[in-house]
Amino acid sequence: MFDLSPSALLVKYLHLFEDKKAPGPVLDLACAECHNGITVAQMGIEVICCDQAAERLDEARRIAGEWGVNITTWEVDLEIPGGSPLPGDKFGVILVFRYLHRPLIPCIKKALRQGGVLFYETFTVSQPRFGRPHNPDFLLQEGELLKWFENWEVIHYFEGIKENPTRAVAQIVCRKPGRYKSNNEEHEGRE
């Protein structure tokens, strides 16, 4: 059985979705069963759940149906060398939890529209003492996540140990600089 609980980080910042004025759809990246995306979809927001595993996306559709929400699923290999699998300037919010593929970071930055929000949480180099993953390719170095988004408006940042279960993570919620228009209103991110 899969853990269907949304990330505590997402739950803490769900208020960012309340006005439904994101400058585009929400992308739940490398989503597995898309429990974070489904949580957002329950607020009536358009969500695209992407993963390379068709069986996980099938499970996401089943779960969304049980919850009475609509999601779009997208089967895609995010780790194809030599190009971006993500369309540019498309998404209003991108969710990334427990996933790291460093070559994808510039693609994520380009895929998020100006004024859009990124939620990112994944493991750090301190994680192996608590369990998987152990491969350094899947573990953030100290300060690495914050450095990638240092010129964005940081709404939340944490790096350290979280409990239940015990794990070493870095988390960021940040807004891409620039402006977007929605409902004839202009919104601004930090420039």
Contacts in CASP RR format, 6 or more apart in sequence:
PFRMAT RR
TARGET T0000
AUTHOR 0000-0000-0000
METHOD contacts of the structure
MODEL  1
MFDLSPSALLVKYLHLFEDKKAPGPVLDLACAECHNGITVAQMGIEVICC
DQAAERLDEARRIAGEWGVNITTWEVDLEIPGGSPLPGDKFGVILVFRYL
HRPLIPCIKKALRQGGVLFYETFTVSQPRFGRPHNPDFLLQEGELLKWFE
NWEVIHYFEGIKENPTRAVAQIVCRKPGRYKSNNEEHEGRE
2 32 0 8 1.000
2 33 0 8 1.000
2 35 0 8 1.000
2 59 0 8 1.000
3 35 0 8 1.000
4 33 0 8 1.000
4 35 0 8 1.000
4 63 0 8 1.000
5 35 0 8 1.000
6 35 0 8 1.000
6 36 0 8 1.000
6 37 0 8 1.000
6 38 0 8 1.000
6 39 0 8 1.000
7 36 0 8 1.000
7 97 0 8 1.000
7 119 0 8 1.000
7 121 0 8 1.000
8 162 0 8 1.000
9 97 0 8 1.000
9 119 0 8 1.000
9 121 0 8 1.000
9 156 0 8 1.000
9 171 0 8 1.000
9 173 0 8 1.000
10 36 0 8 1.000
10 39 0 8 1.000
10 40 0 8 1.000
10 95 0 8 1.000
10 97 0 8 1.000
10 119 0 8 1.000
11 39 0 8 1.000
12 156 0 8 1.000
13 119 0 8 1.000
13 155 0 8 1.000
13 156 0 8 1.000
13 173 0 8 1.000
14 39 0 8 1.000
14 40 0 8 1.000
14 43 0 8 1.000
16 93 0 8 1.000
16 117 0 8 1.000
16 155 0 8 1.000
16 173 0 8 1.000
17 40 0 8 1.000
17 43 0 8 1.000
17 45 0 8 1.000
17 93 0 8 1.000
18 43 0 8 1.000
20 43 0 8 1.000
20 44 0 8 1.000
20 45 0 8 1.000
21 182 0 8 1.000
21 183 0 8 1.000
21 185 0 8 1.000
21 187 0 8 1.000
22 45 0 8 1.000
22 92 0 8 1.000
22 93 0 8 1.000
22 116 0 8 1.000
22 117 0 8 1.000
22 182 0 8 1.000
23 92 0 8 1.000
23 113 0 8 1.000
23 114 0 8 1.000
23 115 0 8 1.000
23 116 0 8 1.000
23 180 0 8 1.000
23 181 0 8 1.000
23 182 0 8 1.000
23 187 0 8 1.000
24 46 0 8 1.000
24 90 0 8 1.000
24 91 0 8 1.000
24 92 0 8 1.000
24 93 0 8 1.000
24 113 0 8 1.000
25 45 0 8 1.000
25 46 0 8 1.000
25 47 0 8 1.000
25 48 0 8 1.000
25 72 0 8 1.000
25 90 0 8 1.000
25 91 0 8 1.000
25 92 0 8 1.000
25 93 0 8 1.000
26 37 0 8 1.000
26 40 0 8 1.000
26 41 0 8 1.000
26 45 0 8 1.000
26 46 0 8 1.000
26 47 0 8 1.000
26 48 0 8 1.000
26 91 0 8 1.000
26 92 0 8 1.000
26 93 0 8 1.000
26 94 0 8 1.000
26 95 0 8 1.000
27 47 0 8 1.000
27 48 0 8 1.000
27 50 0 8 1.000
27 86 0 8 1.000
27 90 0 8 1.000
27 91 0 8 1.000
27 92 0 8 1.000
27 93 0 8 1.000
27 94 0 8 1.000
27 95 0 8 1.000
27 111 0 8 1.000
28 34 0 8 1.000
28 36 0 8 1.000
28 37 0 8 1.000
28 40 0 8 1.000
28 47 0 8 1.000
28 48 0 8 1.000
28 49 0 8 1.000
28 50 0 8 1.000
28 95 0 8 1.000
29 50 0 8 1.000
29 78 0 8 1.000
29 94 0 8 1.000
29 95 0 8 1.000
29 96 0 8 1.000
29 99 0 8 1.000
29 108 0 8 1.000
30 50 0 8 1.000
30 51 0 8 1.000
30 52 0 8 1.000
30 78 0 8 1.000
30 96 0 8 1.000
30 99 0 8 1.000
31 37 0 8 1.000
31 49 0 8 1.000
31 50 0 8 1.000
31 51 0 8 1.000
31 56 0 8 1.000
31 57 0 8 1.000
31 60 0 8 1.000
31 95 0 8 1.000
32 51 0 8 1.000
32 53 0 8 1.000
32 56 0 8 1.000
32 60 0 8 1.000
33 56 0 8 1.000
33 59 0 8 1.000
33 60 0 8 1.000
33 63 0 8 1.000
34 47 0 8 1.000
34 49 0 8 1.000
34 51 0 8 1.000
34 56 0 8 1.000
34 57 0 8 1.000
34 60 0 8 1.000
34 63 0 8 1.000
34 64 0 8 1.000
34 71 0 8 1.000
34 73 0 8 1.000
35 63 0 8 1.000
36 95 0 8 1.000
36 97 0 8 1.000
36 119 0 8 1.000
37 47 0 8 1.000
37 49 0 8 1.000
37 71 0 8 1.000
37 95 0 8 1.000
38 47 0 8 1.000
38 49 0 8 1.000
38 60 0 8 1.000
38 63 0 8 1.000
38 64 0 8 1.000
38 67 0 8 1.000
38 69 0 8 1.000
38 71 0 8 1.000
40 47 0 8 1.000
40 93 0 8 1.000
40 95 0 8 1.000
41 47 0 8 1.000
41 64 0 8 1.000
41 67 0 8 1.000
41 69 0 8 1.000
41 70 0 8 1.000
41 71 0 8 1.000
42 67 0 8 1.000
42 69 0 8 1.000
44 69 0 8 1.000
46 72 0 8 1.000
47 71 0 8 1.000
47 72 0 8 1.000
48 71 0 8 1.000
48 72 0 8 1.000
48 73 0 8 1.000
48 74 0 8 1.000
48 91 0 8 1.000
49 57 0 8 1.000
49 60 0 8 1.000
49 71 0 8 1.000
49 72 0 8 1.000
49 73 0 8 1.000
49 74 0 8 1.000
50 73 0 8 1.000
50 74 0 8 1.000
50 75 0 8 1.000
50 76 0 8 1.000
50 78 0 8 1.000
51 57 0 8 1.000
51 60 0 8 1.000
51 73 0 8 1.000
51 75 0 8 1.000
51 76 0 8 1.000
52 75 0 8 1.000
52 76 0 8 1.000
52 77 0 8 1.000
52 78 0 8 1.000
52 79 0 8 1.000
53 75 0 8 1.000
54 75 0 8 1.000
57 73 0 8 1.000
57 74 0 8 1.000
57 75 0 8 1.000
60 71 0 8 1.000
60 73 0 8 1.000
61 71 0 8 1.000
61 73 0 8 1.000
64 70 0 8 1.000
64 71 0 8 1.000
76 85 0 8 1.000
77 85 0 8 1.000
78 85 0 8 1.000
78 86 0 8 1.000
78 101 0 8 1.000
78 104 0 8 1.000
79 101 0 8 1.000
79 103 0 8 1.000
79 104 0 8 1.000
81 103 0 8 1.000
83 107 0 8 1.000
84 106 0 8 1.000
84 107 0 8 1.000
84 110 0 8 1.000
84 111 0 8 1.000
85 104 0 8 1.000
85 107 0 8 1.000
86 104 0 8 1.000
86 107 0 8 1.000
86 108 0 8 1.000
86 110 0 8 1.000
86 111 0 8 1.000
87 111 0 8 1.000
88 110 0 8 1.000
88 111 0 8 1.000
89 110 0 8 1.000
89 111 0 8 1.000
89 113 0 8 1.000
90 111 0 8 1.000
90 113 0 8 1.000
91 111 0 8 1.000
91 112 0 8 1.000
91 113 0 8 1.000
91 116 0 8 1.000
92 112 0 8 1.000
92 113 0 8 1.000
92 115 0 8 1.000
92 116 0 8 1.000
92 117 0 8 1.000
92 180 0 8 1.000
93 112 0 8 1.000
93 116 0 8 1.000
93 117 0 8 1.000
93 118 0 8 1.000
93 119 0 8 1.000
94 108 0 8 1.000
94 111 0 8 1.000
94 112 0 8 1.000
94 117 0 8 1.000
94 118 0 8 1.000
94 119 0 8 1.000
95 119 0 8 1.000
96 108 0 8 1.000
96 118 0 8 1.000
96 119 0 8 1.000
96 120 0 8 1.000
96 121 0 8 1.000
96 122 0 8 1.000
97 119 0 8 1.000
97 120 0 8 1.000
97 121 0 8 1.000
97 122 0 8 1.000
98 121 0 8 1.000
98 122 0 8 1.000
98 123 0 8 1.000
99 122 0 8 1.000
100 122 0 8 1.000
100 123 0 8 1.000
100 137 0 8 1.000
100 138 0 8 1.000
100 139 0 8 1.000
100 140 0 8 1.000
102 137 0 8 1.000
105 148 0 8 1.000
108 118 0 8 1.000
109 148 0 8 1.000
109 176 0 8 1.000
112 118 0 8 1.000
112 176 0 8 1.000
113 176 0 8 1.000
113 180 0 8 1.000
114 176 0 8 1.000
114 177 0 8 1.000
114 178 0 8 1.000
114 179 0 8 1.000
114 180 0 8 1.000
114 189 0 8 1.000
115 175 0 8 1.000
115 176 0 8 1.000
115 177 0 8 1.000
115 178 0 8 1.000
115 179 0 8 1.000
115 180 0 8 1.000
115 187 0 8 1.000
115 188 0 8 1.000
115 189 0 8 1.000
116 175 0 8 1.000
116 176 0 8 1.000
116 180 0 8 1.000
116 189 0 8 1.000
117 155 0 8 1.000
117 173 0 8 1.000
117 174 0 8 1.000
117 175 0 8 1.000
117 176 0 8 1.000
118 149 0 8 1.000
118 152 0 8 1.000
118 172 0 8 1.000
118 173 0 8 1.000
118 174 0 8 1.000
118 175 0 8 1.000
118 176 0 8 1.000
119 172 0 8 1.000
119 173 0 8 1.000
120 145 0 8 1.000
120 149 0 8 1.000
120 170 0 8 1.000
120 171 0 8 1.000
120 172 0 8 1.000
120 173 0 8 1.000
121 169 0 8 1.000
121 170 0 8 1.000
121 171 0 8 1.000
121 172 0 8 1.000
122 138 0 8 1.000
122 140 0 8 1.000
122 145 0 8 1.000
122 169 0 8 1.000
122 170 0 8 1.000
123 133 0 8 1.000
123 138 0 8 1.000
123 139 0 8 1.000
123 140 0 8 1.000
123 167 0 8 1.000
123 168 0 8 1.000
123 169 0 8 1.000
124 139 0 8 1.000
124 140 0 8 1.000
124 141 0 8 1.000
124 142 0 8 1.000
124 159 0 8 1.000
124 160 0 8 1.000
124 168 0 8 1.000
124 169 0 8 1.000
124 170 0 8 1.000
125 136 0 8 1.000
125 139 0 8 1.000
125 140 0 8 1.000
125 141 0 8 1.000
125 142 0 8 1.000
125 168 0 8 1.000
126 160 0 8 1.000
126 161 0 8 1.000
126 168 0 8 1.000
127 133 0 8 1.000
127 134 0 8 1.000
127 139 0 8 1.000
127 167 0 8 1.000
127 168 0 8 1.000
127 169 0 8 1.000
128 134 0 8 1.000
128 139 0 8 1.000
129 168 0 8 1.000
130 165 0 8 1.000
130 166 0 8 1.000
130 167 0 8 1.000
130 168 0 8 1.000
133 139 0 8 1.000
140 170 0 8 1.000
142 159 0 8 1.000
143 159 0 8 1.000
143 170 0 8 1.000
144 170 0 8 1.000
145 157 0 8 1.000
145 159 0 8 1.000
145 170 0 8 1.000
145 171 0 8 1.000
145 172 0 8 1.000
146 154 0 8 1.000
146 157 0 8 1.000
146 159 0 8 1.000
146 170 0 8 1.000
146 172 0 8 1.000
149 172 0 8 1.000
149 174 0 8 1.000
151 177 0 8 1.000
152 174 0 8 1.000
152 175 0 8 1.000
152 176 0 8 1.000
152 177 0 8 1.000
152 190 0 8 1.000
153 174 0 8 1.000
153 175 0 8 1.000
153 177 0 8 1.000
153 189 0 8 1.000
153 190 0 8 1.000
154 172 0 8 1.000
154 173 0 8 1.000
154 174 0 8 1.000
155 173 0 8 1.000
155 174 0 8 1.000
155 175 0 8 1.000
156 171 0 8 1.000
156 172 0 8 1.000
156 173 0 8 1.000
156 174 0 8 1.000
157 170 0 8 1.000
157 171 0 8 1.000
157 172 0 8 1.000
157 173 0 8 1.000
157 174 0 8 1.000
158 169 0 8 1.000
158 170 0 8 1.000
158 171 0 8 1.000
159 169 0 8 1.000
159 170 0 8 1.000
159 171 0 8 1.000
160 168 0 8 1.000
160 169 0 8 1.000
160 170 0 8 1.000
161 167 0 8 1.000
161 168 0 8 1.000
161 169 0 8 1.000
162 168 0 8 1.000
162 169 0 8 1.000
175 189 0 8 1.000
175 190 0 8 1.000
176 189 0 8 1.000
177 189 0 8 1.000
177 190 0 8 1.000
177 191 0 8 1.000
178 188 0 8 1.000
178 189 0 8 1.000
178 190 0 8 1.000
178 191 0 8 1.000
179 186 0 8 1.000
179 187 0 8 1.000
179 188 0 8 1.000
179 189 0 8 1.000
180 186 0 8 1.000
180 187 0 8 1.000
181 187 0 8 1.000
END
